[in-house]
Amino acid sequence: MIKHIPVLLDEVLKSIPETTTFLVDGTLGHGGHTQAILDKFPQISVLWIDRDPNIFSATQEKLAWYANRFQAKQWSYADIDTLQSKKSDYILLDIGVNMEHYKDTSRGFSIKGEGPLDMRFDPTKGLSAQQRIARVSAADLETCFIDYADFTPEKARELANAILRARTKYPLTTTRQLRQVLYDCGLWDPASSVIFQAIRIQVNQELEQLKIFLQKLPDLLNKGGRCAIITFHSIEDRIVKNAFKEFPENQRVLYSKKAIQPTYKEIEKNKASRSAKLRIIEKI
């Protein structure tokens, strides 16, 4: 397991009310946030959730010392309501992709190296990137590149058609093959990585999962409970921002009017934090 530095940790810790006794970490990852929370707040018990079975198992072993204070579920945070029997005092989501996904070329997340086109957080569920690319229409790919990668319709159409032409000649099964198709369209790094990101978002239905969770949120929190969501993508942040605004006004207060962003010092220590935004809502 690679060394992980939790993003906006101090800001998250400061936002947790002293009265909190039950907290849900819906995106466990390497457990950096939750380990710090358990150390600082001895009265808190935690429900841990993560979709990735490999990272989930490794982190569960890493944090075994706290076993009497947590429940662990290998699932999606969108289904928190089915995984817990009571409402939460605090819910934390860190929507960023785990760096271990990029380091492990066998998962197919990164344009670097060569590996199978998988990209699933849970390799046992749903269609892989390879399977999706082999089946979807040019129109579906075009929409994916416009919605999730902010490409112009013209460029998105060019890329989608290039992928379809390539797949008629040979199966696109590896990251190297897909990368070459993008390079042939004049899409070099880091623009190619944005296309990989868009496909990953679609494969894992990341925005749909976030929207489902946000629809359920009012019923997941106790009165006085808070939900903190860290995003790294402008689309995700916009979804969170709008959903918090749509929360009934007489039932919520925003912890801060604007998104909380990492300080210059944090970015210096952890470059991965530079695009992070934290939004927190409280149910009243």
DRENPA-3360 file (N, C-alpha, C; in nm, 2 decimals, always signed):
BEGIN
1 = MIKHIPVL = +0.08/-0.12/+0.00/+0.00/+0.00/+0.00/+0.09/+0.12/+0.00 ~ +0.06/+0.22/-0.09/+0.14/+0.34/-0.10/+0.11/+0.43/+0.02 ~ +0.20/+0.53/+0.04/+0.18/+0.62/+0.15/+0.07/+0.72/+0.11 ~ -0.03/+0.74/+0.19/-0.14/+0.82/+0.16/-0.15/+0.94/+0.26 ~ -0.17/+1.06/+0.20/-0.18/+1.18/+0.28/-0.33/+1.23/+0.27 ~ -0.41/+1.22/+0.38/-0.55/+1.26/+0.36/-0.56/+1.41/+0.34 ~ -0.65/+1.45/+0.25/-0.66/+1.59/+0.20/-0.76/+1.66/+0.29 ~ -0.72/+1.79/+0.32/-0.80/+1.88/+0.40/-0.84/+1.82/+0.54;
9 = LDEVLKSI = -0.74/+1.75/+0.59/-0.76/+1.67/+0.72/-0.80/+1.77/+0.84 ~ -0.72/+1.87/+0.85/-0.74/+1.97/+0.97/-0.88/+2.03/+0.96 ~ -0.92/+2.06/+0.83/-1.05/+2.13/+0.82/-1.16/+2.03/+0.85 ~ -1.15/+1.90/+0.81/-1.25/+1.80/+0.84/-1.26/+1.78/+0.99 ~ -1.14/+1.77/+1.06/-1.14/+1.75/+1.20/-1.21/+1.86/+1.28 ~ -1.18/+1.99/+1.23/-1.24/+2.10/+1.30/-1.39/+2.11/+1.28 ~ -1.44/+2.05/+1.18/-1.59/+2.06/+1.15/-1.67/+1.95/+1.22 ~ -1.60/+1.86/+1.29/-1.68/+1.75/+1.35/-1.72/+1.80/+1.49;
17 = PETTTFLV = -1.85/+1.81/+1.52/-1.90/+1.85/+1.65/-1.85/+1.76/+1.76 ~ -1.82/+1.81/+1.88/-1.78/+1.73/+1.99/-1.89/+1.63/+2.04 ~ -2.01/+1.66/+2.00/-2.12/+1.57/+2.04/-2.14/+1.45/+1.95 ~ -2.06/+1.44/+1.85/-2.07/+1.33/+1.75/-2.03/+1.20/+1.82 ~ -2.12/+1.10/+1.80/-2.09/+0.96/+1.85/-2.09/+0.86/+1.74 ~ -2.16/+0.89/+1.63/-2.16/+0.79/+1.52/-2.13/+0.86/+1.39 ~ -2.03/+0.81/+1.32/-1.98/+0.88/+1.19/-1.97/+0.77/+1.08 ~ -2.00/+0.81/+0.96/-1.99/+0.73/+0.85/-1.88/+0.78/+0.75;
25 = DGTLGHGG = -1.78/+0.70/+0.72/-1.68/+0.73/+0.62/-1.72/+0.65/+0.50 ~ -1.79/+0.72/+0.40/-1.84/+0.65/+0.29/-1.74/+0.62/+0.18 ~ -1.62/+0.67/+0.19/-1.51/+0.64/+0.09/-1.38/+0.61/+0.17 ~ -1.38/+0.50/+0.23/-1.27/+0.47/+0.33/-1.13/+0.49/+0.27 ~ -1.10/+0.43/+0.15/-0.97/+0.44/+0.09/-0.87/+0.39/+0.19 ~ -0.76/+0.46/+0.21/-0.65/+0.41/+0.30/-0.68/+0.45/+0.45 ~ -0.80/+0.51/+0.47/-0.84/+0.53/+0.61/-0.77/+0.64/+0.68 ~ -0.71/+0.73/+0.61/-0.63/+0.84/+0.67/-0.72/+0.94/+0.75;
33 = HTQAILDK = -0.83/+0.98/+0.69/-0.93/+1.06/+0.77/-0.98/+0.99/+0.89 ~ -1.03/+0.87/+0.87/-1.10/+0.80/+0.98/-1.00/+0.77/+1.10 ~ -0.88/+0.73/+1.06/-0.78/+0.70/+1.17/-0.76/+0.83/+1.25 ~ -0.75/+0.94/+1.19/-0.73/+1.07/+1.27/-0.85/+1.10/+1.35 ~ -0.97/+1.07/+1.29/-1.09/+1.10/+1.37/-1.10/+1.01/+1.49 ~ -1.07/+0.88/+1.47/-1.08/+0.79/+1.59/-0.97/+0.82/+1.70 ~ -0.86/+0.88/+1.65/-0.76/+0.92/+1.75/-0.80/+1.04/+1.83 ~ -0.87/+1.13/+1.76/-0.90/+1.26/+1.83/-1.03/+1.25/+1.91;
41 = FPQISVLW = -1.12/+1.17/+1.86/-1.26/+1.16/+1.93/-1.28/+1.02/+1.98 ~ -1.24/+0.99/+2.10/-1.25/+0.85/+2.15/-1.40/+0.80/+2.17 ~ -1.49/+0.90/+2.17/-1.63/+0.86/+2.18/-1.70/+0.81/+2.05 ~ -1.63/+0.83/+1.94/-1.69/+0.81/+1.81/-1.67/+0.66/+1.77 ~ -1.78/+0.60/+1.72/-1.78/+0.48/+1.64/-1.81/+0.51/+1.50 ~ -1.75/+0.42/+1.41/-1.75/+0.45/+1.27/-1.81/+0.34/+1.18 ~ -1.88/+0.37/+1.08/-1.92/+0.28/+0.98/-1.83/+0.31/+0.86 ~ -1.74/+0.21/+0.82/-1.65/+0.23/+0.70/-1.72/+0.17/+0.58;
49 = IDRDPNIF = -1.71/+0.24/+0.47/-1.76/+0.18/+0.34/-1.66/+0.21/+0.23 ~ -1.64/+0.11/+0.14/-1.55/+0.14/+0.02/-1.59/+0.03/-0.08 ~ -1.59/+0.07/-0.21/-1.63/-0.02/-0.32/-1.51/-0.11/-0.36 ~ -1.39/-0.07/-0.34/-1.28/-0.15/-0.39/-1.24/-0.26/-0.29 ~ -1.26/-0.39/-0.32/-1.23/-0.50/-0.23/-1.09/-0.51/-0.19 ~ -0.99/-0.48/-0.27/-0.85/-0.49/-0.24/-0.81/-0.38/-0.14 ~ -0.84/-0.26/-0.17/-0.81/-0.15/-0.08/-0.89/-0.16/+0.06 ~ -1.01/-0.20/+0.05/-1.09/-0.22/+0.16/-1.03/-0.32/+0.26;
57 = SATQEKLA = -0.99/-0.44/+0.21/-0.93/-0.54/+0.29/-0.80/-0.50/+0.36 ~ -0.71/-0.43/+0.27/-0.58/-0.38/+0.32/-0.60/-0.28/+0.43 ~ -0.70/-0.19/+0.42/-0.72/-0.08/+0.52/-0.78/-0.14/+0.64 ~ -0.87/-0.23/+0.63/-0.93/-0.30/+0.74/-0.82/-0.37/+0.83 ~ -0.73/-0.43/+0.76/-0.61/-0.49/+0.84/-0.53/-0.38/+0.90 ~ -0.50/-0.27/+0.83/-0.42/-0.17/+0.88/-0.48/-0.10/+1.00 ~ -0.61/-0.09/+1.01/-0.68/-0.02/+1.12/-0.74/-0.12/+1.22 ~ -0.69/-0.25/+1.22/-0.75/-0.35/+1.31/-0.74/-0.31/+1.46;
65 = WYANRFQA = -0.65/-0.22/+1.49/-0.64/-0.18/+1.63/-0.77/-0.11/+1.68 ~ -0.85/-0.06/+1.59/-0.97/+0.01/+1.62/-1.09/-0.08/+1.60 ~ -1.07/-0.21/+1.59/-1.18/-0.30/+1.55/-1.31/-0.29/+1.64 ~ -1.29/-0.26/+1.77/-1.41/-0.25/+1.86/-1.49/-0.12/+1.84 ~ -1.44/-0.03/+1.74/-1.51/+0.10/+1.73/-1.56/+0.11/+1.58 ~ -1.56/+0.01/+1.50/-1.61/+0.03/+1.36/-1.68/-0.09/+1.31 ~ -1.77/-0.07/+1.22/-1.83/-0.17/+1.13/-1.77/-0.14/+0.99 ~ -1.75/-0.25/+0.91/-1.70/-0.23/+0.78/-1.78/-0.30/+0.67;
73 = KQWSYADI = -1.81/-0.22/+0.57/-1.90/-0.28/+0.46/-1.83/-0.25/+0.33 ~ -1.81/-0.35/+0.25/-1.75/-0.33/+0.11/-1.87/-0.31/+0.02 ~ -1.90/-0.19/-0.01/-2.02/-0.15/-0.08/-2.01/-0.01/-0.13 ~ -2.12/+0.05/-0.18/-2.12/+0.19/-0.23/-2.18/+0.28/-0.13 ~ -2.13/+0.40/-0.12/-2.18/+0.50/-0.02/-2.32/+0.54/-0.06 ~ -2.36/+0.52/-0.19/-2.50/+0.55/-0.23/-2.60/+0.47/-0.16 ~ -2.56/+0.36/-0.10/-2.65/+0.27/-0.03/-2.64/+0.28/+0.12 ~ -2.59/+0.39/+0.17/-2.57/+0.40/+0.32/-2.70/+0.37/+0.39;
81 = DTLQSKKS = -2.81/+0.41/+0.34/-2.94/+0.39/+0.41/-2.97/+0.24/+0.43 ~ -2.91/+0.15/+0.35/-2.94/+0.01/+0.36/-2.83/-0.06/+0.45 ~ -2.72/+0.01/+0.48/-2.61/-0.04/+0.55/-2.61/+0.00/+0.70 ~ -2.68/+0.10/+0.74/-2.68/+0.14/+0.87/-2.83/+0.13/+0.93 ~ -2.83/+0.11/+1.06/-2.96/+0.10/+1.12/-3.01/+0.22/+1.19 ~ -2.92/+0.32/+1.19/-2.95/+0.45/+1.26/-2.90/+0.57/+1.18 ~ -2.95/+0.69/+1.21/-2.90/+0.81/+1.14/-2.76/+0.85/+1.19 ~ -2.69/+0.93/+1.11/-2.55/+0.96/+1.14/-2.54/+1.10/+1.20;
89 = DYILLDIG = -2.44/+1.12/+1.28/-2.40/+1.25/+1.34/-2.31/+1.32/+1.24 ~ -2.24/+1.25/+1.16/-2.15/+1.30/+1.06/-2.12/+1.20/+0.95 ~ -2.12/+1.25/+0.83/-2.09/+1.17/+0.71/-1.98/+1.23/+0.63 ~ -1.88/+1.16/+0.60/-1.76/+1.21/+0.52/-1.75/+1.13/+0.39 ~ -1.74/+1.20/+0.28/-1.71/+1.15/+0.15/-1.59/+1.22/+0.09 ~ -1.49/+1.14/+0.05/-1.38/+1.19/-0.02/-1.39/+1.13/-0.16 ~ -1.44/+1.21/-0.26/-1.47/+1.15/-0.39/-1.35/+1.14/-0.48 ~ -1.23/+1.18/-0.43/-1.11/+1.16/-0.51/-1.08/+1.01/-0.54;
97 = VNMEHYKD = -1.02/+0.99/-0.65/-0.97/+0.85/-0.69/-0.85/+0.82/-0.61 ~ -0.84/+0.70/-0.55/-0.73/+0.66/-0.48/-0.60/+0.65/-0.57 ~ -0.49/+0.71/-0.52/-0.37/+0.71/-0.60/-0.32/+0.56/-0.63 ~ -0.36/+0.47/-0.55/-0.32/+0.33/-0.57/-0.38/+0.28/-0.70 ~ -0.50/+0.33/-0.74/-0.56/+0.29/-0.86/-0.47/+0.32/-0.98 ~ -0.40/+0.44/-0.97/-0.32/+0.48/-1.08/-0.18/+0.41/-1.08 ~ -0.13/+0.38/-0.96/-0.01/+0.31/-0.95/-0.01/+0.17/-1.00 ~ -0.13/+0.10/-0.98/-0.14/-0.04/-1.02/-0.19/-0.04/-1.16;
105 = TSRGFSIK = -0.09/-0.07/-1.25/-0.13/-0.07/-1.40/-0.22/-0.18/-1.44 ~ -0.23/-0.28/-1.35/-0.32/-0.39/-1.38/-0.47/-0.35/-1.37 ~ -0.50/-0.23/-1.32/-0.64/-0.19/-1.30/-0.68/-0.11/-1.42 ~ -0.59/-0.05/-1.50/-0.63/+0.02/-1.63/-0.67/+0.16/-1.61 ~ -0.64/+0.22/-1.49/-0.69/+0.36/-1.47/-0.60/+0.46/-1.53 ~ -0.47/+0.43/-1.55/-0.37/+0.53/-1.59/-0.33/+0.51/-1.74 ~ -0.30/+0.63/-1.80/-0.25/+0.62/-1.94/-0.10/+0.58/-1.94 ~ -0.04/+0.58/-1.83/+0.10/+0.53/-1.82/+0.11/+0.38/-1.81;
113 = GEGPLDMR = +0.22/+0.33/-1.87/+0.23/+0.18/-1.86/+0.13/+0.11/-1.95 ~ +0.12/-0.01/-1.93/+0.02/-0.09/-2.01/-0.05/-0.19/-1.92 ~ -0.18/-0.20/-1.93/-0.26/-0.29/-1.85/-0.40/-0.31/-1.92 ~ -0.47/-0.40/-1.87/-0.61/-0.43/-1.92/-0.70/-0.31/-1.90 ~ -0.79/-0.28/-2.00/-0.88/-0.17/-1.98/-0.99/-0.22/-1.89 ~ -0.98/-0.20/-1.76/-1.08/-0.24/-1.66/-1.14/-0.11/-1.60 ~ -1.07/-0.04/-1.51/-1.11/+0.08/-1.45/-1.23/+0.07/-1.35 ~ -1.27/-0.05/-1.32/-1.37/-0.06/-1.22/-1.32/-0.06/-1.08;
121 = FDPTKGLS = -1.38/+0.02/-0.99/-1.34/+0.02/-0.85/-1.36/-0.12/-0.79 ~ -1.47/-0.18/-0.82/-1.50/-0.32/-0.78/-1.49/-0.41/-0.90 ~ -1.38/-0.48/-0.92/-1.36/-0.56/-1.04/-1.46/-0.68/-1.06 ~ -1.54/-0.70/-0.96/-1.64/-0.81/-0.96/-1.78/-0.76/-1.01 ~ -1.80/-0.63/-1.03/-1.93/-0.58/-1.06/-1.93/-0.49/-1.18 ~ -2.03/-0.51/-1.26/-2.05/-0.42/-1.38/-1.96/-0.45/-1.49 ~ -1.97/-0.37/-1.60/-1.89/-0.39/-1.72/-1.76/-0.31/-1.70 ~ -1.65/-0.37/-1.75/-1.52/-0.31/-1.75/-1.52/-0.20/-1.86;
129 = AQQRIARV = -1.42/-0.12/-1.86/-1.40/-0.02/-1.97/-1.39/-0.09/-2.10 ~ -1.32/-0.20/-2.11/-1.30/-0.27/-2.23/-1.44/-0.32/-2.29 ~ -1.52/-0.37/-2.20/-1.66/-0.42/-2.24/-1.75/-0.30/-2.29 ~ -1.74/-0.19/-2.21/-1.82/-0.08/-2.25/-1.78/-0.02/-2.39 ~ -1.65/+0.00/-2.41/-1.60/+0.05/-2.53/-1.64/-0.04/-2.65 ~ -1.64/-0.17/-2.62/-1.67/-0.26/-2.73/-1.82/-0.26/-2.77 ~ -1.91/-0.21/-2.68/-2.05/-0.21/-2.70/-2.12/-0.08/-2.73 ~ -2.07/+0.03/-2.67/-2.14/+0.15/-2.68/-2.14/+0.21/-2.82;
137 = SAADLETC = -2.23/+0.30/-2.85/-2.24/+0.37/-2.98/-2.15/+0.49/-2.98 ~ -2.12/+0.54/-3.10/-2.05/+0.67/-3.11/-2.11/+0.78/-3.03 ~ -2.25/+0.78/-3.04/-2.32/+0.89/-2.97/-2.30/+0.88/-2.82 ~ -2.30/+0.76/-2.77/-2.28/+0.75/-2.62/-2.14/+0.79/-2.58 ~ -2.04/+0.76/-2.66/-1.90/+0.80/-2.63/-1.89/+0.95/-2.64 ~ -1.95/+1.01/-2.75/-1.95/+1.15/-2.77/-2.01/+1.22/-2.65 ~ -2.12/+1.18/-2.60/-2.19/+1.24/-2.48/-2.10/+1.23/-2.36 ~ -2.03/+1.11/-2.34/-1.94/+1.09/-2.23/-1.83/+1.19/-2.23;
145 = FIDYADFT = -1.77/+1.22/-2.35/-1.66/+1.31/-2.36/-1.70/+1.45/-2.34 ~ -1.82/+1.49/-2.38/-1.87/+1.62/-2.36/-1.91/+1.65/-2.21 ~ -1.98/+1.55/-2.15/-2.03/+1.57/-2.02/-1.93/+1.56/-1.91 ~ -1.84/+1.46/-1.93/-1.74/+1.43/-1.82/-1.60/+1.48/-1.85 ~ -1.57/+1.53/-1.97/-1.44/+1.58/-2.00/-1.44/+1.72/-2.06 ~ -1.56/+1.78/-2.07/-1.57/+1.91/-2.12/-1.51/+1.94/-2.26 ~ -1.51/+1.83/-2.34/-1.46/+1.85/-2.48/-1.58/+1.91/-2.57 ~ -1.54/+1.98/-2.67/-1.64/+2.04/-2.76/-1.71/+1.93/-2.84;
153 = PEKARELA = -1.83/+1.95/-2.88/-1.90/+1.84/-2.96/-1.82/+1.79/-3.08 ~ -1.75/+1.88/-3.14/-1.68/+1.84/-3.26/-1.56/+1.75/-3.23 ~ -1.48/+1.79/-3.12/-1.37/+1.70/-3.08/-1.42/+1.57/-3.02 ~ -1.53/+1.58/-2.95/-1.58/+1.46/-2.89/-1.63/+1.36/-2.99 ~ -1.69/+1.41/-3.10/-1.73/+1.33/-3.21/-1.61/+1.27/-3.28 ~ -1.51/+1.35/-3.30/-1.39/+1.29/-3.37/-1.33/+1.18/-3.29 ~ -1.32/+1.20/-3.16/-1.26/+1.09/-3.08/-1.35/+0.97/-3.07 ~ -1.48/+0.99/-3.06/-1.57/+0.87/-3.06/-1.56/+0.79/-3.19;
161 = NAILRART = -1.56/+0.86/-3.30/-1.55/+0.79/-3.43/-1.42/+0.72/-3.45 ~ -1.31/+0.78/-3.40/-1.18/+0.72/-3.41/-1.18/+0.59/-3.32 ~ -1.24/+0.59/-3.21/-1.24/+0.47/-3.13/-1.33/+0.36/-3.19 ~ -1.44/+0.40/-3.25/-1.52/+0.30/-3.32/-1.45/+0.24/-3.44 ~ -1.38/+0.32/-3.52/-1.30/+0.27/-3.63/-1.19/+0.17/-3.59 ~ -1.13/+0.21/-3.48/-1.02/+0.12/-3.42/-1.08/-0.01/-3.38 ~ -1.19/-0.01/-3.31/-1.25/-0.14/-3.26/-1.30/-0.23/-3.37 ~ -1.32/-0.18/-3.49/-1.36/-0.27/-3.60/-1.24/-0.34/-3.66;
169 = KYPLTTTR = -1.12/-0.29/-3.63/-1.00/-0.35/-3.68/-0.94/-0.45/-3.58 ~ -0.95/-0.42/-3.45/-0.90/-0.51/-3.35/-0.97/-0.47/-3.21 ~ -0.98/-0.57/-3.12/-1.04/-0.54/-2.99/-0.95/-0.44/-2.91 ~ -1.01/-0.34/-2.86/-0.94/-0.25/-2.77/-0.94/-0.31/-2.63 ~ -0.83/-0.37/-2.59/-0.82/-0.44/-2.46/-0.72/-0.39/-2.36 ~ -0.63/-0.30/-2.41/-0.53/-0.25/-2.32/-0.53/-0.10/-2.32 ~ -0.47/-0.04/-2.21/-0.45/+0.10/-2.20/-0.36/+0.16/-2.31 ~ -0.26/+0.08/-2.35/-0.17/+0.13/-2.46/-0.25/+0.14/-2.59;
177 = QLRQVLYD = -0.34/+0.05/-2.62/-0.41/+0.06/-2.75/-0.51/+0.18/-2.75 ~ -0.57/+0.21/-2.64/-0.66/+0.32/-2.63/-0.58/+0.45/-2.64 ~ -0.47/+0.45/-2.57/-0.38/+0.57/-2.57/-0.34/+0.60/-2.71 ~ -0.30/+0.50/-2.78/-0.25/+0.52/-2.92/-0.36/+0.58/-3.01 ~ -0.49/+0.54/-2.99/-0.60/+0.59/-3.07/-0.61/+0.74/-3.04 ~ -0.60/+0.78/-2.91/-0.61/+0.92/-2.87/-0.49/+1.00/-2.93 ~ -0.37/+0.94/-2.92/-0.25/+1.01/-2.97/-0.27/+1.03/-3.12 ~ -0.32/+0.94/-3.20/-0.34/+0.95/-3.34/-0.44/+1.06/-3.37;
185 = CGLWDPAS = -0.52/+1.10/-3.28/-0.61/+1.22/-3.29/-0.55/+1.35/-3.25 ~ -0.42/+1.34/-3.21/-0.35/+1.46/-3.17/-0.38/+1.50/-3.02 ~ -0.42/+1.40/-2.95/-0.46/+1.42/-2.81/-0.34/+1.36/-2.72 ~ -0.25/+1.45/-2.68/-0.14/+1.41/-2.60/-0.17/+1.42/-2.46 ~ -0.07/+1.38/-2.37/-0.08/+1.40/-2.23/-0.08/+1.55/-2.20 ~ -0.16/+1.61/-2.11/-0.25/+1.54/-2.02/-0.39/+1.52/-2.07 ~ -0.42/+1.57/-2.20/-0.55/+1.56/-2.25/-0.60/+1.42/-2.26 ~ -0.52/+1.33/-2.29/-0.56/+1.19/-2.30/-0.60/+1.13/-2.17;
193 = SVIFQAIR = -0.54/+1.18/-2.06/-0.57/+1.14/-1.93/-0.72/+1.18/-1.89 ~ -0.76/+1.30/-1.95/-0.90/+1.34/-1.92/-1.00/+1.25/-1.99 ~ -0.96/+1.19/-2.10/-1.05/+1.10/-2.17/-1.06/+0.97/-2.08 ~ -0.94/+0.92/-2.03/-0.94/+0.81/-1.94/-1.03/+0.84/-1.82 ~ -1.02/+0.96/-1.77/-1.10/+0.99/-1.65/-1.25/+0.99/-1.68 ~ -1.29/+1.04/-1.80/-1.43/+1.04/-1.84/-1.48/+0.90/-1.85 ~ -1.40/+0.81/-1.91/-1.45/+0.67/-1.92/-1.46/+0.60/-1.79 ~ -1.36/+0.63/-1.70/-1.37/+0.58/-1.56/-1.49/+0.63/-1.49;
201 = IQVNQELE = -1.53/+0.75/-1.50/-1.65/+0.81/-1.44/-1.77/+0.73/-1.49 ~ -1.78/+0.71/-1.62/-1.89/+0.64/-1.67/-1.89/+0.49/-1.63 ~ -1.78/+0.42/-1.63/-1.77/+0.28/-1.59/-1.82/+0.26/-1.45 ~ -1.78/+0.35/-1.36/-1.82/+0.33/-1.22/-1.95/+0.41/-1.18 ~ -2.01/+0.47/-1.28/-2.13/+0.55/-1.26/-2.12/+0.65/-1.14 ~ -2.00/+0.71/-1.14/-1.96/+0.79/-1.02/-2.06/+0.91/-0.99 ~ -2.10/+0.98/-1.10/-2.19/+1.09/-1.08/-2.33/+1.04/-1.04 ~ -2.37/+0.93/-1.09/-2.50/+0.88/-1.05/-2.50/+0.83/-0.91;
209 = QLKIFLQK = -2.39/+0.77/-0.86/-2.38/+0.73/-0.72/-2.39/+0.85/-0.63 ~ -2.32/+0.96/-0.67/-2.32/+1.09/-0.59/-2.46/+1.14/-0.58 ~ -2.53/+1.15/-0.70/-2.67/+1.21/-0.70/-2.76/+1.12/-0.61 ~ -2.75/+0.99/-0.62/-2.84/+0.91/-0.54/-2.82/+0.93/-0.39 ~ -2.69/+0.94/-0.35/-2.66/+0.97/-0.21/-2.72/+1.11/-0.17 ~ -2.70/+1.21/-0.25/-2.74/+1.34/-0.21/-2.90/+1.35/-0.20 ~ -2.97/+1.27/-0.28/-3.11/+1.27/-0.27/-3.16/+1.21/-0.14 ~ -3.08/+1.12/-0.09/-3.11/+1.05/+0.04/-3.06/+1.13/+0.16;
217 = LPDLLNKG = -2.97/+1.22/+0.14/-2.90/+1.28/+0.25/-2.99/+1.34/+0.36 ~ -3.10/+1.41/+0.33/-3.18/+1.47/+0.44/-3.22/+1.36/+0.54 ~ -3.24/+1.24/+0.50/-3.29/+1.13/+0.58/-3.18/+1.05/+0.65 ~ -3.06/+1.08/+0.62/-2.95/+1.01/+0.67/-2.88/+1.07/+0.80 ~ -2.91/+1.20/+0.82/-2.85/+1.27/+0.93/-2.94/+1.29/+1.05 ~ -2.89/+1.29/+1.16/-2.96/+1.33/+1.28/-2.97/+1.49/+1.28 ~ -3.06/+1.54/+1.36/-3.06/+1.69/+1.37/-2.93/+1.73/+1.43 ~ -2.87/+1.83/+1.37/-2.74/+1.88/+1.42/-2.63/+1.80/+1.35;
225 = GRCAIITF = -2.66/+1.70/+1.27/-2.56/+1.62/+1.20/-2.50/+1.70/+1.08 ~ -2.38/+1.66/+1.04/-2.32/+1.73/+0.93/-2.27/+1.63/+0.83 ~ -2.27/+1.68/+0.70/-2.21/+1.60/+0.59/-2.10/+1.68/+0.53 ~ -1.98/+1.62/+0.51/-1.87/+1.68/+0.45/-1.83/+1.60/+0.33 ~ -1.82/+1.67/+0.21/-1.79/+1.61/+0.09/-1.67/+1.68/+0.02 ~ -1.56/+1.60/+0.00/-1.44/+1.65/-0.07/-1.45/+1.61/-0.22 ~ -1.44/+1.70/-0.31/-1.44/+1.67/-0.45/-1.31/+1.72/-0.51 ~ -1.28/+1.66/-0.63/-1.16/+1.70/-0.70/-1.19/+1.74/-0.85;
233 = HSIEDRIV = -1.32/+1.73/-0.89/-1.36/+1.75/-1.02/-1.47/+1.86/-1.02 ~ -1.46/+1.95/-1.11/-1.56/+2.06/-1.12/-1.70/+2.01/-1.13 ~ -1.72/+1.91/-1.21/-1.86/+1.86/-1.22/-1.92/+1.80/-1.09 ~ -1.83/+1.73/-1.02/-1.88/+1.68/-0.89/-1.91/+1.79/-0.79 ~ -1.82/+1.89/-0.79/-1.84/+2.00/-0.70/-1.97/+2.08/-0.73 ~ -1.99/+2.09/-0.85/-2.12/+2.16/-0.89/-2.24/+2.08/-0.85 ~ -2.24/+1.95/-0.86/-2.35/+1.87/-0.82/-2.37/+1.88/-0.67 ~ -2.26/+1.88/-0.59/-2.27/+1.89/-0.45/-2.32/+2.03/-0.41;
241 = KNAFKEFP = -2.27/+2.13/-0.47/-2.31/+2.27/-0.44/-2.46/+2.29/-0.46 ~ -2.51/+2.25/-0.58/-2.65/+2.26/-0.61/-2.74/+2.18/-0.52 ~ -2.69/+2.06/-0.49/-2.78/+1.97/-0.40/-2.79/+2.03/-0.26 ~ -2.68/+2.09/-0.21/-2.68/+2.15/-0.08/-2.78/+2.27/-0.08 ~ -2.78/+2.35/-0.19/-2.87/+2.46/-0.20/-3.02/+2.42/-0.20 ~ -3.04/+2.30/-0.26/-3.18/+2.25/-0.27/-3.23/+2.18/-0.15 ~ -3.14/+2.16/-0.05/-3.17/+2.10/+0.08/-3.27/+2.20/+0.14 ~ -3.39/+2.16/+0.19/-3.49/+2.25/+0.25/-3.42/+2.36/+0.34;
249 = ENQRVLYS = -3.45/+2.49/+0.31/-3.38/+2.60/+0.38/-3.41/+2.59/+0.53 ~ -3.52/+2.55/+0.57/-3.56/+2.55/+0.72/-3.50/+2.42/+0.78 ~ -3.42/+2.34/+0.71/-3.36/+2.22/+0.76/-3.21/+2.22/+0.75 ~ -3.15/+2.32/+0.70/-3.01/+2.32/+0.68/-2.94/+2.45/+0.70 ~ -2.81/+2.44/+0.73/-2.72/+2.56/+0.73/-2.59/+2.52/+0.67 ~ -2.53/+2.60/+0.58/-2.41/+2.57/+0.52/-2.29/+2.61/+0.62 ~ -2.20/+2.52/+0.64/-2.09/+2.54/+0.73/-2.00/+2.66/+0.69 ~ -1.99/+2.67/+0.56/-1.92/+2.79/+0.50/-1.99/+2.82/+0.37;
257 = KKAIQPTY = -2.00/+2.95/+0.33/-2.07/+2.99/+0.21/-1.99/+2.94/+0.09 ~ -1.86/+2.94/+0.09/-1.78/+2.90/-0.02/-1.71/+2.77/+0.01 ~ -1.67/+2.70/-0.09/-1.60/+2.57/-0.07/-1.47/+2.60/+0.00 ~ -1.43/+2.51/+0.09/-1.31/+2.52/+0.16/-1.20/+2.45/+0.07 ~ -1.09/+2.53/+0.05/-0.98/+2.47/-0.03/-0.85/+2.46/+0.05 ~ -0.76/+2.38/+0.00/-0.64/+2.36/+0.08/-0.55/+2.48/+0.08 ~ -0.48/+2.50/+0.18/-0.38/+2.61/+0.19/-0.26/+2.59/+0.10 ~ -0.19/+2.70/+0.08/-0.07/+2.69/+0.00/+0.03/+2.59/+0.06;
265 = KEIEKNKA = +0.04/+2.59/+0.20/+0.13/+2.50/+0.26/+0.09/+2.35/+0.24 ~ -0.04/+2.32/+0.24/-0.09/+2.18/+0.22/-0.05/+2.14/+0.08 ~ -0.08/+2.23/-0.02/-0.05/+2.20/-0.16/+0.10/+2.17/-0.18 ~ +0.18/+2.25/-0.11/+0.33/+2.23/-0.12/+0.37/+2.09/-0.07 ~ +0.30/+2.04/+0.03/+0.33/+1.91/+0.09/+0.26/+1.80/+0.01 ~ +0.15/+1.83/-0.05/+0.07/+1.72/-0.12/+0.01/+1.78/-0.24 ~ +0.08/+1.77/-0.35/+0.03/+1.83/-0.48/-0.11/+1.77/-0.52 ~ -0.14/+1.65/-0.48/-0.27/+1.59/-0.51/-0.39/+1.66/-0.45;
273 = SRSAKLRI = -0.36/+1.75/-0.36/-0.47/+1.83/-0.29/-0.51/+1.95/-0.37 ~ -0.43/+1.99/-0.47/-0.45/+2.13/-0.53/-0.59/+2.15/-0.58 ~ -0.66/+2.05/-0.63/-0.79/+2.08/-0.69/-0.90/+2.04/-0.59 ~ -0.87/+2.01/-0.47/-0.97/+1.96/-0.37/-1.06/+2.08/-0.33 ~ -1.19/+2.05/-0.31/-1.28/+2.14/-0.25/-1.37/+2.07/-0.15 ~ -1.39/+2.13/-0.04/-1.46/+2.07/+0.07/-1.59/+2.15/+0.10 ~ -1.70/+2.09/+0.09/-1.83/+2.16/+0.12/-1.90/+2.08/+0.24 ~ -1.95/+2.15/+0.33/-2.01/+2.09/+0.45/-2.15/+2.15/+0.48;
281 = IEKI = -2.25/+2.06/+0.50/-2.38/+2.11/+0.53/-2.42/+2.05/+0.67 ~ -2.50/+2.13/+0.74/-2.55/+2.08/+0.87/-2.71/+2.08/+0.87 ~ -2.76/+1.97/+0.92/-2.91/+1.95/+0.93/-2.95/+2.02/+1.06 ~ -3.05/+2.11/+1.05/-3.10/+2.18/+1.17/-3.24/+2.14/+1.20;
% end
